Amino acid sequence: MSIAHPTRSTVARLSVTAAAVLATFGLAAPACAAPPTADDDPTCTAPDSRPTVVFLDADTGVENATLAGGCTLNDVLDDERAWENHGRFVAHVTQVSKDLVADGELSRTDARTLTSAAARSEVGTVTGYEPLFDGTQESFAAWAYAGDGGFDHVDDGSIRSRVGADGGFGTLWYPHEEYTDFSLRLKFRDDAPGDLRGNSGVQVRFPELWRPVEGCPTTFNGSETGNLSWIAVNCGHEIQINDSPETGSNDPRKTGSIYGFADLDLAQAMPTPKGTWNDLEIRVVGQHYTVLRNGVVINEFENVPGLPFPGRPNDPDSSSRGLSGYVGLQAHGSAPDVVSFRDVRIRSLS
């Protein structure tokens, strides 16, 4: 695709036009539709980094180019919002594409492709993404925590993990709803100190962590930990976050691993440099798990019953992982394990 980076005046004009079109339909402008500069647009601090423009589950094949202010086409076209109806989304994509063509930012061919893909998409006809953490203190306060360590809310709209005084790990979990089939999307960044790499994870389909749960022990290979967050480990699946080198005592299970059951090496994890925001999607349908990093599928796993946990024969096998549960973020248990998260949202696929 032939696309240049728009000037700030170009994006400002695009923003006004797009906002006017949306206002005609009684809609507010998308969060990233008006990025005047990279410095004063916090919504694009962590732009959508997928390689192509995607409308929910449909890949348009159009390059996801970066615009002025740091936003990308995926950010501006905003397919994830809970659009009131399909027509309003198509009108939005049509108008934004037209403005980009007029300013020489987008080829006519790609504009037609985007408009056609929007018309064929399910945006506005199926459930959109529900924000679980949107960067505000209020949404952070809606989560609960179990175990050691914790998370801190940061002024840039992210949350950052920290370890407990005596080590140990814990789970920040969203206690308001259990999910069955879903797409969970978020951004994560490795903020470990110095040259070290952080370890964390996303935990899904686990029971509530308020109190002990029958059949879901708080054990590590049969040894009692007294830490309720082990319920999420023993009766849910952890999708690993860990881009550490494959040397020494580093955990060999790398980012995207379904921890212990479908593990990836570092090359398969498609690592990025420290300090880079990554897009992670975890898609769960029935007992099939799919993990996408920056828009690329890096792991798939079918949770058939009876699979033992490697190296931990005294803990529950795969049969303890059910068809519904809560979702959460892990704070790992050693000093280097500092990982930040933002833009946590979920869409029902049931």
C-alpha positions in Angstrom: 0.0 0.0 0.0 1.3 3.5 -0.8 0.7 5.6 2.2 2.6 8.6 3.5 2.6 9.8 7.1 0.0 12.6 7.3 1.0 16.1 8.5 -0.6 17.3 11.7 -2.8 19.7 9.8 -4.0 16.8 7.7 -4.9 14.7 10.7 -6.6 17.6 12.3 -8.8 18.1 9.2 -9.5 14.4 9.1 -10.5 14.5 12.7 -13.0 17.3 12.2 -14.6 15.7 9.1 -14.8 12.3 10.8 -16.3 13.8 13.9 -18.9 15.7 11.9 -19.9 12.5 10.1 -20.3 10.6 13.4 -22.2 13.5 14.9 -24.7 13.2 12.1 -25.4 9.7 13.4 -25.4 10.8 17.0 -22.1 9.3 17.8 -19.0 10.5 19.5 -15.7 10.4 17.7 -13.4 7.4 18.3 -10.9 7.8 21.0 -8.0 7.9 18.5 -9.7 9.7 15.6 -8.2 13.1 16.5 -4.5 12.7 17.2 -3.0 16.2 16.8 0.4 15.2 18.1 2.2 12.2 19.5 2.8 14.1 22.7 -0.6 15.2 23.7 -2.7 12.1 22.5 -2.5 9.6 25.4 -4.9 7.2 23.6 -2.1 6.4 21.2 0.7 5.9 23.6 0.4 2.2 22.8 -0.9 2.1 19.2 -2.4 -1.0 17.6 0.7 -2.7 16.2 -0.9 -5.5 14.1 0.5 -5.6 10.6 -2.9 -5.3 8.8 -6.2 -3.6 9.3 -8.6 -6.1 11.0 -12.4 -5.6 11.5 -13.1 -7.9 14.5 -12.3 -11.3 13.0 -11.9 -10.3 9.4 -8.4 -9.4 8.1 -8.8 -6.8 5.3 -5.2 -7.3 4.1 -4.6 -3.5 4.0 -1.4 -2.4 5.7 -2.0 -1.0 9.2 0.0 2.2 8.5 1.0 4.6 11.3 -0.5 8.1 11.1 0.6 11.3 12.7 0.2 11.4 16.4 1.2 7.8 16.7 -2.2 6.2 15.9 -2.5 3.6 13.3 -5.3 2.8 10.8 -6.7 0.2 13.2 -6.9 2.8 15.9 -8.7 5.4 13.8 -11.1 2.9 12.2 -12.1 1.7 15.6 -13.8 -1.6 14.9 -13.9 -2.7 18.6 -16.3 -0.1 19.8 -19.9 -1.2 20.6 -21.3 0.4 17.5 -25.0 1.0 17.7 -25.5 -0.6 14.3 -23.6 -1.9 11.3 -24.5 1.1 9.0 -22.8 3.6 11.3 -19.6 1.7 11.3 -19.6 1.4 7.5 -20.3 5.1 7.2 -17.4 5.9 9.5 -14.9 3.7 7.6 -16.2 5.2 4.3 -15.7 8.8 5.4 -12.3 8.3 7.0 -11.0 6.4 4.0 -12.3 9.1 1.7 -10.5 11.8 3.7 -7.2 9.9 3.7 -7.5 9.5 -0.1 -8.2 13.2 -0.6 -5.0 14.0 1.3 -2.9 11.5 -0.5 -2.5 9.3 2.6 -4.3 6.2 1.2 -4.6 4.7 -2.2 -8.1 4.5 -3.8 -7.7 0.8 -4.1 -7.1 0.4 -0.4 -9.9 2.7 0.4 -12.3 0.6 -1.7 -10.9 -2.5 0.1 -11.5 -1.0 3.5 -15.1 0.1 2.7 -16.0 -3.2 1.1 -14.5 -5.1 4.1 -16.4 -2.9 6.5 -19.7 -3.7 4.7 -18.9 -7.5 4.8 -17.8 -7.4 8.5 -19.9 -8.2 11.5 -19.1 -4.9 13.3 -22.3 -3.5 14.6 -24.1 -6.8 14.3 -22.3 -8.8 17.0 -21.1 -8.0 20.5 -18.2 -5.5 20.6 -15.4 -5.4 23.2 -16.2 -4.5 26.8 -13.4 -2.6 28.6 -12.3 -4.2 31.8 -9.5 -1.8 32.4 -9.6 1.5 30.4 -6.8 3.3 32.1 -8.8 5.1 34.8 -8.4 4.6 38.5 -12.2 3.8 38.7 -11.8 0.8 36.3 -8.7 -0.4 38.2 -10.7 -0.2 41.5 -13.2 -2.7 40.0 -10.6 -5.5 40.1 -9.7 -7.7 43.1 -6.4 -9.1 44.2 -5.3 -12.5 45.7 -1.9 -13.6 46.8 1.4 -11.8 47.2 2.7 -8.7 45.5 0.3 -6.5 43.6 -0.3 -3.9 40.9 0.0 -0.1 40.9 -2.0 2.3 38.8 0.3 4.5 36.7 -0.4 8.1 35.5 0.0 7.0 31.8 -3.1 4.8 32.1 -1.4 1.5 32.6 -1.0 -0.8 35.6 2.4 -2.2 36.7 3.1 -5.4 38.6 5.2 -5.5 41.7 6.5 -8.3 43.9 5.7 -8.8 47.6 8.2 -8.0 50.3 9.0 -11.7 50.6 8.5 -12.7 47.0 5.7 -14.9 45.9 3.1 -14.1 43.3 -0.5 -13.1 43.0 -3.4 -12.5 40.6 -5.3 -9.3 39.8 -8.7 -10.6 38.7 -11.9 -9.2 37.4 -14.6 -10.6 39.8 -17.8 -9.3 38.2 -18.4 -11.9 35.5 -17.4 -15.4 34.5 -16.7 -15.9 30.8 -17.2 -18.9 28.6 -16.1 -18.4 25.0 -14.3 -15.1 24.5 -11.6 -13.0 22.9 -9.5 -11.2 25.5 -7.3 -8.5 24.2 -4.7 -6.3 26.1 -1.4 -4.6 25.7 1.7 -5.6 27.8 5.2 -4.2 28.2 8.3 -5.7 29.8 9.5 -3.0 32.3 12.1 -5.2 34.1 15.1 -3.2 35.5 18.4 -3.0 33.7 19.1 -5.8 31.2 16.8 -8.3 32.9 13.5 -9.5 31.4 10.2 -9.7 33.3 7.9 -12.7 33.8 4.2 -12.5 34.1 1.1 -14.0 32.6 -2.6 -13.8 31.8 -4.8 -16.3 33.6 -8.2 -17.4 32.2 -11.2 -19.6 33.1 -10.4 -20.0 36.8 -12.8 -20.1 39.8 -13.2 -17.2 42.1 -10.3 -16.4 44.4 -12.1 -15.2 47.5 -11.7 -18.4 49.5 -10.6 -22.0 49.1 -12.4 -23.9 46.3 -13.1 -27.6 46.5 -11.1 -29.5 44.0 -8.8 -26.6 43.2 -5.9 -26.8 45.7 -3.5 -24.0 46.6 -0.5 -26.3 46.1 2.7 -26.5 44.2 3.2 -30.1 43.2 1.2 -31.1 46.2 2.9 -28.8 48.7 0.6 -26.3 50.3 1.4 -22.6 49.6 -1.5 -20.9 51.5 -1.8 -18.5 48.5 -5.3 -18.3 47.0 -3.8 -17.2 43.6 -2.7 -20.9 43.1 -6.4 -21.7 42.5 -6.0 -19.8 39.2 -2.9 -21.8 38.3 -4.3 -25.2 39.2 -7.9 -24.8 37.9 -7.3 -22.3 35.0 -4.8 -21.8 32.2 -2.0 -19.3 32.3 -0.9 -17.7 29.0 2.8 -16.9 29.7 4.5 -13.5 29.3 8.3 -14.1 29.3 10.8 -13.0 26.7 13.9 -14.0 28.7 16.9 -15.5 27.0 17.1 -19.3 26.8 20.0 -19.5 29.2 20.7 -20.2 32.8 17.8 -20.5 35.2 15.4 -18.5 33.1 11.9 -20.1 32.7 12.0 -22.1 29.4 8.3 -21.4 28.8 8.1 -18.2 26.7 5.4 -15.7 25.8 2.3 -17.3 24.4 2.8 -20.6 26.1 -0.3 -22.2 27.6 1.8 -22.8 30.7 2.9 -26.4 31.1 0.6 -27.8 28.4 1.6 -26.1 25.2 4.9 -24.4 25.7 6.8 -22.2 23.2 10.5 -21.5 22.9 11.8 -17.9 22.4 11.8 -18.0 18.6 8.2 -19.2 18.6 7.2 -16.4 21.0 8.3 -13.7 18.5 9.9 -11.6 21.2 10.2 -7.8 21.0 12.7 -5.4 22.7 12.1 -4.4 26.2 9.9 -1.3 26.6 7.8 -2.2 23.6 4.0 -2.3 23.9 2.7 -5.7 22.5 -0.8 -6.6 21.6 -1.9 -9.9 23.0 -5.2 -11.7 22.1 -6.3 -14.9 23.8 -9.2 -16.5 22.0 -11.0 -19.4 23.8 -13.8 -21.3 22.1 -14.9 -24.6 23.8 -11.7 -26.1 24.9 -9.6 -24.6 22.0 -7.2 -21.9 22.9 -5.6 -19.6 20.3 -2.9 -17.0 21.2 -2.1 -14.1 18.9 0.9 -11.7 19.5 0.8 -8.5 17.5 -1.8 -10.0 15.2 0.1 -13.2 14.5 -1.1 -16.6 15.8 1.8 -18.0 17.8 0.1 -20.9 19.7 -3.0 -23.2 19.6 -4.0 -25.8 22.1 -6.9 -28.2 22.6 -7.5 -28.8 26.3 -8.3 -32.5 26.2 -8.9 -34.2 29.6 -6.3 -36.2 31.4 -3.1 -34.3 30.4 -0.7 -34.2 33.4 1.1 -31.1 34.3 4.8 -31.7 33.3 7.0 -32.0 36.4 4.1 -31.6 38.8 2.3 -34.9 39.0 0.8 -34.1 42.4 -1.2 -31.1 41.0 -4.4 -31.2 39.0 -4.2 -32.3 35.4 -6.0 -30.7 32.4 -9.3 -32.1 33.5 -9.6 -29.4 36.2 -9.8 -26.7 33.5 -13.5 -26.0 32.8 -15.6 -24.2 30.2 -16.0 -21.0 32.1 -14.3 -18.8 34.7 -12.7 -15.5 35.5 -9.8 -13.7 33.9 -6.8 -12.1 35.6 -3.2 -10.8 35.3 -0.3 -12.2 37.2 2.3 -10.5 39.3 5.2 -12.8 39.4 7.4 -13.4 42.4 10.9 -12.1 41.8 12.4 -8.6 41.6 12.9 -8.5 37.8 9.3 -9.4 37.1 8.0 -5.9 36.4 5.4 -6.0 33.6 2.9 -3.3 32.6 -0.6 -3.7 31.2 -3.2 -1.5 29.6 -6.4 -1.5 27.4 -7.8 -4.8 28.8 -11.0 -5.7 27.1 -13.1 -8.7 26.3 -15.7 -9.8 23.7 -18.0 -12.7 24.2 -17.9 -15.4 21.5 -20.7 -17.5 23.0 
